[in-house]
Amino acid sequence: MYLLKEIGGIVLAGLTDTYTLSNGNKIPVVGFGTWQADGDEAYDSVLAALKAGYRHIDTAAGYGNEEFVGQAIKDSGVDRKDIFVTTKLWNNDHGYEATKLAFADSLSKLGLDYVDLYLIHWPNPVNFRSNWKEVNAQSWKAMEEFYKSGQAKAIGVSNFKPHHLDALLETAEITPMVNQIFLNPSDLQPGVVEYNDDHDILSEAYSPLGTGSVLKIPALNDIAAKYNKSAAQVVLRWSLQHGFLPLPKSVHEEYIKANADIFDFELEPADMKTIDGFHGQAELVTDPDTADF
C-alpha cells in the first residue's frame, strides 16, 4: 500500500484560500478544469465557475478552448487580477522559437497580456520522442524569458516524471514551480509526488476524480455517507488534505457548485488512510514516454 504524507495544521476556509509557490506567488487551492469543454460549453462553465466563487481557471492550447475561456473571464465582471489563469504549451510546439510563437498565440486567444502560470503540457510527445531532452530545454529557456518579462507570473510542467524533471534541471536556471499530474486515489504517483515535494514543486491534480472512475469504488461511498457529503466532495477534500491542488471539471452548474463545497469538514486520519489504499482500483495515468500523441 502506498501511503502519502498528510498535511497537518492547514486551515482552509474557501476557494480564495491559497498555497504559496516557490517564487512567493499565491495560487488558489482549488482550480476549475476545462479539458473536454468545447466552445459555448467552455464559456458557460467558466462563467458559472467564476460566479460560484472559483478564482483559478485552468486551460490549455491543446484543449482548443482558450478563446472561449478568455471571453468568459472578460464577461464575468471579476477583476483580472483576482483570477489565476493557467494555460499550457501543446505537443506540436516544443522548441525555443515554436514556444515563443505558441505562447503569443495563447495570450491572443485568451485576450490577456499575461498568464499566472504557463506549463509544458507533456514531456515526451511523439513528434519529439528522439530528442525530447533538447527540445524541453529549449522550450524552458523561452518560458524562463516569459517569466522574467512578467508575461508568465509562474512557470511549470505537466505529466513530468522524475527522469523528465532531472533532465530539465540539468540546464534550467529556474526550477518548475508546479507539476500538474494525473493524481487521485486510484493513482497516487508516489514517486512523482515525493520528487515534487523534495524540489518545492507544487503537485496539481488534474482529473482528481479519476474521470469519474474513482467514484465507483464502493468503500468511498461509505466514507461519504459518514460525512454527509458526496463521493466527489470526499475525494476533493482528500486531495486538499494531502496538500495537492485539485482541478475538478464539470459543465453542469450543480456539480460546479458542489465541487466547491469541501471546506466545512475534515477527513479523519483513518479515512485518509483508507482512501490512500484505493491505489490501483481504477484507471492509471497514461505513460508520457509511450503515449501515442
Secondary structure, DSSP 8 states (H G I E B T S, - for coil): --------S----STT-EEE-TTS-EEESS-EE-TT--HHHHHHHHHHHHHHT--EEE--GGGT-HHHHHHHHHHT---GGG-EEEEEE-GGG-SHHHHHHHHHHHHHHHT-S-BSEEEES-SS-GGGTTSHHHHHHHHHHHHHHHHHHTSBS-EEEES--HHHHHHHHTT-SS--SEEEEE-BTTB--HHHHHHHHHTT-EEEEESTTGGGGGGG-HHHHHHHHHHT--HHHHHHHHHHHTT-EEE---SSHHHHHHTT--SS----HHHHHHHHTTTTSS-----TTT---
